[in-house]
Amino acid sequence: MLALMLLLQQSPALIQSPVRDGLAEYGRKNYDHAVELLLPAIPSLKPGTGAYNESVLALGQSYFLTGKFGDSIPWLEKRVENKPRPEVEYMLVQACLQVGQVDKARAVLAKLYNTSPDSAAAWSLTGRMLVRLARNKDALQQLERAAEIDPKHADTWLMLGELNHSMGQAETAVKQFQTAIQLDPVSPAAWLGLGEALSKLERWTDAIPALQKSIWLNPHIAPPYAALGKAYLRVKSYPNAETMLRKALELDPKNATASNLLQQTLRQANR
């Protein structure tokens, strides 16, 4: 936006032009009007000039910000080709993922993070982005490929475990969390995931030590205390359940899960 404002201030020759008006409309967040003005005007600009770079960026972002992701891609690509900027490349990745151009998104991510498009890191990064978009099946494909390329990357197995657990595949998630732990035994997130997946399978006595280890590694967040409290409740260890759930609420007073479980614990313990 700063570059756009400087361009408008320093280019009096554009004052009456559709380009200048289009950039001004973009600056005012009138994106549809910016598209109407910039689209026919850009062909008159010389590629590589400041006016061209800012115009194609404004056009690409206007399309993106109005949800026209497919239309935004060629213009964001032109900006990246002429004058790369990390935030523009990231927007291009998001646009590609929104319209299912996953391979193109992975290639842009690889360039952005200085790795190869065929590397485990690139597949893993793409999977992470797809998780954020709730594209779980596509994310699973990317993460599984990352694990094939580099099976010794703990974070990939952790993400696979979390994804499968969220998709209701607890048995698979348990195995993946266990692999993550083998590679990184001091990962509190992996121990928490393992405990939660075991709890989903109602393997409470197995879940308890996993959740304890998560807490020992990171005692400052509420979820493992709530999960451990639930496990203790299910094995009818009421004093331990109460202690864990009260600790969860101390760390997060608005934790509805911990609050509900604590009420259950007190009722079942006749308190």
N, C-alpha and C positions, 0 to 999 in steps of 0.2 A: 504493500500500500504506500509506503514511503517513496519507493521508486516511481510509482504512478503519480504521486503528488508533485514530485520534482519534475517529472516529464511535462506535466501540464503547466507548471510554472515557467519552465525554461524553453518551451516550444511555442512561441507566439504565432508561428506560421500555421499551426494547427487549430487556432482559436475558432475558426468558423467551419472546421472540417467535421465530417461525420465521425472520424476517428477520435478527435478530441471530445466530441459530444458523447460518443459511446463510452469512452473512458470515464468521463464525468458521471454518466449514468451508473456505471459500475461502481464508482466510488460512493455514490448515493444509495447503493444496494438495490437499484432498480434493474435487476438482472435481465428480465425479459426485454426491456427496452434497450439495454446495452447490447444484447444479441442482435436485435433488429438493426442497430446502427453499425455494429462492428463487422458483422458477417459479410456484407457487400463491400465494405471499405478496405478490409485487410489485403485483398489481392493487389491493391495499388501501392502497398508498402514494400520496401526493399527488405528481404530477409536479413536478419542480423542487426538491424538498426534498433535503437532504443524503442522507437514507436512500434515497430513490428513485434519485438519481444513482449512489450507490455500489453499490446493489443491481443495477441494470440493467448497470452496468459489470462487476461480479463475475459476473453470469450470462453476459453476452456473452463475457467472457474465459474462463470455465469451459468453455463450448462450444468456443471456439477452441482452447484448450489440450488438449482431448481429441479434436481433429480433426474436430469437427462444425461445419465452417465455415459451411454454409448456415444452421444454427440460430443461429449467433453473430451473423449480420448484422443482423437487426432490433433486437437488444438493443444492439449497438454503435452502431447508427444513433440509437437513442433517447438514448444518452448524448451523442453528438455534437450532437444537436438541442438538448438541454437545457443541456449544459455542455461545450463543445468542449475537447479536449486533443489536442495533436499526436500523441502516442503512441497514442491511441485511434483517431484518424483513420488512422494508418499501419496499425494492426492491421485496421481495417475494409477498407482497400485490399487487404491480403493475403488476407483472407477472400473478398472479391469475386473476386479473381483465381483463387483456388483452385477456385471453383465456376463459373468462366467468365463472370462478370458484369463483363466488361472495360469496357464503357461507364460503368457505375456507378463502377468503380475509378478510371477516368480523371477523372471529375467530382470525386471526393473528393480525388484528387491535385492537381487544378487549384486547388481551394480551399485545400489545405494549402500550396501553393507560390505562392499569390496570382497565378494566371494564369487564362486562359479555358479551359474544357474543349475548345474547338475550336482552341486554339493549338498551334503546333508543339512548344512546350515540354511541353504536357500529353501529346501523343501520344508524344513522345520519352521522357518520364518513365515512361509506362506500358510502353513497349517495354523500357526498362531493367529494370523490375521483373519483367517476364515472362522476360527472359533469366536472371535469378537463379533463377527457378522452372523453368528448362530447358523453357519453353514457346516453343520457337524459332519455330515457324510463326506463332503469334499475335504474338510479338515483332516478327517481320519485317514483318507487316502494319502494326503501329503505327509502326515506324520509317520505313517507306516513305511512310506518310501524312505523317509529320513532315517528311520531305525534300521532299515535294510542296508543303507549305505554306510552308516556309522552306528553299529549296535552298542557302542560303549559310551554314548552320550546320555547321561542320566536325565537331563532336562527333557529330552524327547520322550523317554519312557514315563516320566512324571506327567507330561501333557497327555500322552496316550491314556494313562490310567485315569486321569481326571475326566477326559472326554468320554471314555467308555463307561465310567461310573455315572456320568450325567445322562447317558443314553440307556441306562438300566442294565448294562452288561457287567454286573458286579464280579462275576467269576473271572472274566478276562481282566478287569481292572485290578483285581488282587494280584494276579501274576505280573502285571506291568508295574505296579507299585513295588512289588518285591524285587523286580529287576532294577528299578531306579535306586532302591535302597542298597542293593549289592554294589552298585557303581558309586553311590554317594551315601554312606551310612549316616551322615550327620545332616540329612535334609529333613527339617521338621515337616515340610509340606508333604513329602513322600510318606512319612510315618502317619501323618494325619489322614492322608488319602487311604492308606492301607487300613487304618482303624475304621474309617467310615465305610469302606467297601465290605469289610468283614462284618460290621454291624448290619449292613444291608442284607447280608446273608444270615443274620441272626447267630453269628459265631461270636457270641459275646465274650467268652473267656479268652478267645484269641485276639479280639479287638482291644481289650483292656491294656495289655502290655504295649501294643503299638501306639495307642493314644497317650499312654504315660510317657513313652519315649519322645513323642512329639512335644509334649509339655516341657520335658526336661531340656529339650533343645531350644524351645522358644516359649517361655512362660508368660509372655506379655500379650497374648491375644485370646479372645474368648472361645472361638469355635472348638478347639480341642477339649477344653474344660466341659463345654456343653455336651460334646459327643461322649466323653468319658463318664460324665454324670448319667447320661442315658444308659450306657452299658452297665454301670453299677446298679442302676434302677432295675434293669431287666434281670440281673442275677440276684436281686433283692438285698443288695448290700446298701441299705438305706443311709446309714451315716456317711459313707463315702460318697454316695450320690449327692446328698445334701451339700457336702463340703465342696464338691466340684461345681455344682450348679450355682452355689452362692458366689464362688470365685468367678464364674463366667459372668454373672450379673454385676459383680464389682468392676470387672473390666469393661463390660458393655451393658449398662443398665436398661437399654431398650431391646435386649435380646429376647424376643418373644418365645423362641424355642426353649431357652433356658428357664424362663419364667414359667411356662406351662409344665415343663418337666419337674421343676421344683414343687409346684402345687401337687402334681401326681405323687411325688416322693413323700411329701408330708401327709397326704391322705393315706397312702398305703402303709406308712409307718405309724399311723394313728396319732399324728402330731397336731 
